[in-house]
Amino acid sequence: MADAAPTYDVVIIGGGPGGYNAAIRAGQLGLKAACVEMRDTLGGTCLNVGCMPSKALLHASELFEIAGHEFPTLGIKVGKPELDLGQMMQQKTDSVTALTKGIEFLFKKNKVDWLKGRGRIAGPGQVEVEAADGAKTTYQAKNIIIATGSEPTPLPGVDFVDGKVIDSTGALSLDKVPGKLIVIGAGVIGLELGSVWRRLGAEVTVIEYLDAVGAGMDGEVATAFQRGLAKQGMSFRMGTKVTGAKVDDAGVELTVEPAAGGAAETVRGDVVLVAIGRRPYTAGLGLETVGIETDKRGFIANDHLKTGKDGVWVIGDVTHGPMLAHKAEEDAVAAVETIAGKAGHVDYDLVPSVIYTSPEVAWVGKTEEQLKAAGVAFKKGKFPFAANSRAKINHETDGFVKVLADAATDRVLGVHIYGPQAGEMISEATVTMAFGGASEDIARTCHPHPTRSEAVRQAAMGVEGWTMQS
């Protein structure tokens, strides 16, 4: 069948944010493109069991908490809200279905073929696709893009057990609210999903090996962020290592000990969420057929997204850099545009990060700790949301904006936001930094009043010491 299969300019293995955006951009540029995806739906982890469903539950659970706690103070009488978890999960599923169908439409619009099945490289310029019925077809490709993404990292000594010891996918489909949820890992996934179930009524404890939450965020922000989550009712055990788990009818018993060494003890929960990170999905890809090796963690190295083997490219979570959907999209566009003879480029120093809790946390560029370690002289401007008029009126005053700028040139080096709608506001900082802008550029740009974004401007004013509203 191989000789009857069409030949493509580019075949992408993986239909997540990296893969489907690569396919769409290839179609736009007139390349004959195909995308291999083994799921029944396009969108990868992000759309199916990651970014999108988690945001659906974050939004719904936030409204549930607002209805139960804030409505009375706003003069809105609706009675005590009741949770219909089945309907909450159904609306999540409906939203995800609409999004994945949207990608199918975009494939058709841009003349991209969806090759349904599991893809593997079968040799130089060859991609084999195994369909659900076991049938195999080999396609010829001038270029192959590996966009297979990542999967949850397991924790040694803690085996997954359906409904008891779960990963992020399991946490998005629980059929009842756990009485006590233990989250292993205080990174983005653990804190977001922990927030969902705390709002819906679970007692949530987060166990983290490191001494700070937030996967490398600015230290001052991390301290405030953890304090805010604790005020909401989430408890933390920092600097703690989980060494084992036992599952019984009553729940899960974890064995823990201080990360720095010390006596072991046990803690119990009804459900344990393992959220210690993700690892590249590279198993069974046929990399050996083209002489590609991974590092010990499973990552594929790249030089401007090239693997070093003619015509084989790698993008997204499966290669180095932030494991974020929007980073994968940037990789995708850069790789395809390079294939098409254009100038593809990604500035990895300007990939923003967001944690979609309430309040949110967002940042781009360097932290204070990174600048100090590099010996970079900088100035800092900081502005609290408690002094922002829109935040005050909306009763969302937790958090602050921090702007870090070069002491000599005033060029913005990093912006860190802990507060309402932080994920929306961080783009102003990213654009400013992309153009090499200064804190004064933000400070002297008119912002609408009253908006939360004024806090960004006031923090930028603070770099030169002329904050006006606090």
HUUR-V804762 format. One record per residue. N is the residue number from 1. OMEGA is omega in degrees with one decimal (none if undefined). NEAR is the number of other ideal C-beta (glycine too) atoms within 12 Angstrom. Layout:
# HUUR-V804762
n & omega & near
N & OMEGA & NEAR
N & OMEGA & NEAR
This chain:
# HUUR-V804762
n & omega & near
1 & -174.5 & 13
2 & -176.6 & 18
3 & 179.7 & 11
4 & -177.7 & 10
5 & -179.2 & 23
6 & 174.8 & 22
7 & -176.3 & 23
8 & 170.2 & 35
9 & 179.8 & 32
10 & 172.1 & 45
11 & -179.4 & 50
12 & 177.0 & 57
13 & -177.9 & 52
14 & -176.2 & 51
15 & 176.2 & 48
16 & -178.2 & 51
17 & 174.9 & 41
18 & -175.6 & 51
19 & -175.9 & 55
20 & 176.4 & 50
21 & 175.2 & 44
22 & -179.2 & 53
23 & -179.8 & 51
24 & -179.6 & 35
25 & 177.4 & 36
26 & 177.6 & 42
27 & 178.3 & 30
28 & -176.7 & 23
29 & 175.7 & 26
30 & 176.9 & 18
31 & 174.6 & 34
32 & -169.2 & 25
33 & 173.9 & 43
34 & 178.9 & 43
35 & 179.1 & 51
36 & 178.5 & 47
37 & -176.2 & 41
38 & 175.1 & 30
39 & 175.9 & 30
40 & 179.3 & 17
41 & 176.1 & 29
42 & 176.1 & 40
43 & 176.7 & 41
44 & 178.8 & 46
45 & -173.8 & 42
46 & -175.8 & 41
47 & -172.8 & 37
48 & -174.8 & 35
49 & -177.2 & 35
50 & -172.5 & 39
51 & -171.6 & 36
52 & 178.0 & 33
53 & 178.4 & 37
54 & 178.7 & 40
55 & 176.5 & 31
56 & 179.4 & 34
57 & 175.5 & 41
58 & -179.6 & 37
59 & -177.3 & 25
60 & -178.7 & 31
61 & 177.2 & 39
62 & 178.1 & 30
63 & 177.7 & 24
64 & 179.7 & 32
65 & 178.5 & 26
66 & -179.5 & 23
67 & -177.3 & 23
68 & -173.2 & 22
69 & -174.9 & 21
70 & -177.0 & 20
71 & -179.0 & 19
72 & -179.3 & 15
73 & 178.6 & 13
74 & 179.9 & 14
75 & 179.7 & 8
76 & -179.1 & 14
77 & 179.3 & 11
78 & -174.6 & 17
79 & -178.4 & 10
80 & -179.9 & 12
81 & 177.1 & 24
82 & -178.4 & 14
83 & 170.4 & 25
84 & -173.2 & 14
85 & 178.6 & 25
86 & 178.6 & 15
87 & 177.6 & 15
88 & 177.7 & 34
89 & -179.2 & 27
90 & 179.1 & 18
91 & 174.0 & 21
92 & -179.5 & 31
93 & 179.8 & 24
94 & 179.7 & 18
95 & 179.6 & 26
96 & 179.3 & 34
97 & 179.2 & 23
98 & -179.6 & 19
99 & -179.4 & 29
100 & 175.8 & 31
101 & 178.0 & 19
102 & 178.4 & 21
103 & 175.3 & 35
104 & 178.4 & 28
105 & -179.3 & 17
106 & 175.2 & 27
107 & -179.7 & 34
108 & -179.9 & 17
109 & -175.7 & 14
110 & 175.0 & 28
111 & 176.6 & 22
112 & 176.3 & 39
113 & 172.6 & 33
114 & 177.1 & 36
115 & -172.6 & 37
116 & 179.2 & 25
117 & -180.0 & 28
118 & -176.4 & 30
119 & 173.8 & 40
120 & 176.3 & 33
121 & -176.8 & 40
122 & -178.2 & 29
123 & -179.7 & 24
124 & 177.3 & 21
125 & -177.6 & 26
126 & 175.3 & 30
127 & 177.3 & 45
128 & 179.4 & 32
129 & 177.5 & 38
130 & -178.9 & 23
131 & -177.9 & 19
132 & -179.9 & 14
133 & 178.1 & 11
134 & 179.1 & 10
135 & -178.4 & 16
136 & 177.5 & 22
137 & 178.7 & 30
138 & -178.9 & 31
139 & 176.4 & 39
140 & -177.7 & 27
141 & 175.6 & 42
142 & 177.5 & 27
143 & 176.4 & 39
144 & 176.3 & 49
145 & 176.2 & 56
146 & -177.4 & 52
147 & -172.1 & 50
148 & 171.7 & 45
149 & -173.3 & 47
150 & 178.4 & 40
151 & 179.8 & 27
152 & 177.7 & 36
153 & 177.0 & 27
154 & 178.6 & 22
155 & 179.3 & 32
156 & 179.7 & 14
157 & -179.9 & 21
158 & -177.8 & 34
159 & 177.9 & 19
160 & 177.3 & 27
161 & -175.4 & 20
162 & 175.6 & 15
163 & -177.3 & 22
164 & 175.5 & 32
165 & -167.2 & 37
166 & 171.1 & 40
167 & -176.0 & 39
168 & 178.2 & 40
169 & 178.4 & 24
170 & -179.0 & 28
171 & 178.8 & 45
172 & -175.3 & 36
173 & 175.8 & 29
174 & -177.5 & 32
175 & 173.5 & 16
176 & -179.7 & 19
177 & 178.3 & 28
178 & 174.5 & 35
179 & 177.5 & 21
180 & 178.1 & 27
181 & 173.8 & 44
182 & 179.0 & 46
183 & 176.0 & 49
184 & -179.0 & 51
185 & -178.4 & 41
186 & 174.7 & 45
187 & -175.6 & 37
188 & -173.8 & 40
189 & -178.1 & 43
190 & -177.9 & 46
191 & 177.7 & 45
192 & -177.5 & 46
193 & 172.7 & 50
194 & 178.0 & 50
195 & 179.3 & 43
196 & -173.5 & 46
197 & 173.3 & 44
198 & -180.0 & 37
199 & -177.5 & 35
200 & 171.7 & 35
201 & -179.3 & 25
202 & 168.5 & 33
203 & -171.3 & 24
204 & 173.4 & 43
205 & 179.2 & 38
206 & 177.2 & 46
207 & -175.3 & 42
208 & -179.6 & 36
209 & -178.5 & 29
210 & -178.8 & 27
211 & -178.5 & 19
212 & 176.9 & 26
213 & 164.3 & 42
214 & 170.7 & 41
215 & 173.0 & 33
216 & 177.3 & 24
217 & 178.1 & 40
218 & -174.2 & 39
219 & 179.9 & 26
220 & 177.9 & 28
221 & -178.6 & 40
222 & 179.3 & 34
223 & 179.8 & 25
224 & -179.1 & 32
225 & 179.3 & 43
226 & 178.5 & 33
227 & 179.5 & 20
228 & 178.6 & 33
229 & 177.4 & 38
230 & 178.3 & 24
231 & 178.6 & 17
232 & 177.6 & 26
233 & 178.2 & 23
234 & 178.6 & 36
235 & -173.3 & 27
236 & 168.8 & 35
237 & -176.1 & 32
238 & 179.9 & 26
239 & -174.1 & 20
240 & -178.6 & 33
241 & 175.1 & 29
242 & -174.6 & 39
243 & -179.6 & 27
244 & -179.9 & 24
245 & 174.2 & 34
246 & -179.6 & 23
247 & 174.5 & 24
248 & -177.3 & 14
249 & -176.6 & 11
250 & -178.7 & 14
251 & -175.7 & 25
252 & 175.0 & 36
253 & 178.2 & 27
254 & 171.4 & 36
255 & -177.0 & 24
256 & 176.0 & 33
257 & 177.9 & 23
258 & -179.7 & 19
259 & -179.0 & 18
260 & -178.7 & 13
261 & -179.5 & 11
262 & -175.3 & 13
263 & 177.6 & 12
264 & 174.5 & 18
265 & 179.8 & 19
266 & 173.7 & 19
267 & -175.6 & 31
268 & 174.1 & 26
269 & 176.8 & 39
270 & 180.0 & 31
271 & 176.0 & 41
272 & 175.6 & 47
273 & 176.8 & 50
274 & -176.5 & 40
275 & -176.0 & 43
276 & 177.9 & 31
277 & -178.8 & 29
278 & 179.6 & 36
279 & -177.5 & 25
280 & 177.3 & 36
281 & -175.8 & 36
282 & -177.5 & 35
283 & 173.9 & 17
284 & -177.3 & 18
285 & -179.3 & 36
286 & -178.0 & 29
287 & -177.8 & 32
288 & -178.4 & 17
289 & 177.4 & 21
290 & 174.0 & 28
291 & 178.4 & 16
292 & 176.4 & 32
293 & 175.2 & 17
294 & 171.9 & 25
295 & -173.9 & 16
296 & 178.0 & 9
297 & 177.8 & 19
298 & -179.1 & 30
299 & 174.0 & 28
300 & -179.3 & 40
301 & 177.7 & 26
302 & 171.5 & 30
303 & -172.7 & 16
304 & 175.6 & 22
305 & 174.8 & 39
306 & -179.6 & 27
307 & -174.5 & 33
308 & 175.7 & 20
309 & -173.9 & 26
310 & 173.1 & 16
311 & 179.0 & 30
312 & -176.1 & 42
313 & 179.2 & 45
314 & -177.1 & 49
315 & 171.7 & 54
316 & -173.2 & 51
317 & -175.1 & 44
318 & 174.3 & 47
319 & -172.4 & 45
320 & -178.0 & 24
321 & -179.7 & 31
322 & 179.2 & 30
323 & -175.5 & 40
324 & -177.8 & 35
325 & -177.2 & 38
326 & 172.8 & 33
327 & 178.5 & 36
328 & 178.4 & 46
329 & 178.0 & 32
330 & 175.6 & 33
331 & -176.1 & 49
332 & -178.6 & 46
333 & -178.6 & 34
334 & -178.9 & 35
335 & -177.3 & 46
336 & 179.5 & 42
337 & 175.4 & 28
338 & 176.9 & 31
339 & -177.9 & 37
340 & 177.3 & 25
341 & 177.6 & 12
342 & -178.2 & 18
343 & 178.6 & 12
344 & -177.4 & 26
345 & 173.8 & 17
346 & 174.7 & 32
347 & -175.4 & 22
348 & 174.6 & 23
349 & -176.3 & 20
350 & 172.9 & 32
351 & -177.0 & 28
352 & 175.9 & 38
353 & -180.0 & 38
354 & 167.9 & 37
355 & -169.9 & 44
356 & 171.7 & 32
357 & 173.4 & 45
358 & -1.2 & 40
359 & 177.2 & 41
360 & 171.2 & 40
361 & 177.8 & 48
362 & 178.8 & 43
363 & 175.4 & 45
364 & -179.7 & 42
365 & -171.7 & 39
366 & 172.2 & 32
367 & 175.2 & 31
368 & -177.5 & 30
369 & -180.0 & 21
370 & 179.8 & 22
371 & 178.8 & 26
372 & -179.5 & 18
373 & -179.7 & 11
374 & 179.7 & 15
375 & -179.7 & 9
376 & 176.7 & 23
377 & -176.9 & 17
378 & 172.3 & 30
379 & -176.1 & 31
380 & 170.5 & 34
381 & -176.3 & 39
382 & -178.6 & 36
383 & -177.3 & 41
384 & 176.0 & 28
385 & 176.3 & 41
386 & 178.9 & 25
387 & 179.4 & 26
388 & -171.3 & 38
389 & -179.5 & 23
390 & 179.0 & 26
391 & 179.7 & 35
392 & -179.0 & 22
393 & -178.2 & 16
394 & 178.5 & 23
395 & 180.0 & 20
396 & -168.9 & 28
397 & 178.1 & 25
398 & 171.0 & 31
399 & -175.0 & 41
400 & 172.1 & 40
401 & 177.4 & 54
402 & 178.1 & 49
403 & 178.3 & 50
404 & -177.2 & 41
405 & 179.1 & 40
406 & -175.1 & 27
407 & -176.9 & 19
408 & -172.7 & 12
409 & -176.0 & 19
410 & 177.7 & 27
411 & -178.5 & 29
412 & -177.3 & 42
413 & 179.9 & 41
414 & 175.4 & 45
415 & -175.2 & 49
416 & -175.9 & 51
417 & 170.2 & 51
418 & -176.5 & 48
419 & -176.1 & 46
420 & 176.3 & 36
421 & -178.4 & 31
422 & -179.0 & 42
423 & 177.0 & 34
424 & -173.9 & 21
425 & -174.2 & 43
426 & -177.5 & 37
427 & 175.7 & 24
428 & 179.2 & 36
429 & -178.9 & 44
430 & 178.6 & 32
431 & 178.5 & 22
432 & -178.3 & 35
433 & 179.0 & 34
434 & 178.7 & 23
435 & 178.5 & 16
436 & -174.9 & 18
437 & -180.0 & 29
438 & 176.2 & 28
439 & 179.4 & 44
440 & 177.6 & 26
441 & 176.8 & 29
442 & -175.6 & 39
443 & -176.3 & 31
444 & 173.6 & 18
445 & -176.9 & 21
446 & 176.5 & 12
447 & -179.6 & 26
448 & -178.9 & 13
449 & -2.7 & 17
450 & 175.5 & 17
451 & 176.2 & 24
452 & -177.0 & 40
453 & 176.1 & 35
454 & 178.3 & 34
455 & 176.8 & 49
456 & 179.6 & 47
457 & -178.8 & 37
458 & 176.7 & 37
459 & 177.0 & 48
460 & 174.6 & 43
461 & -177.0 & 31
462 & 178.2 & 32
463 & 178.6 & 38
464 & 171.9 & 24
465 & 179.2 & 16
466 & 172.6 & 19
467 & -171.4 & 28
468 & -169.0 & 18
469 & 173.7 & 25
470 & none & 24
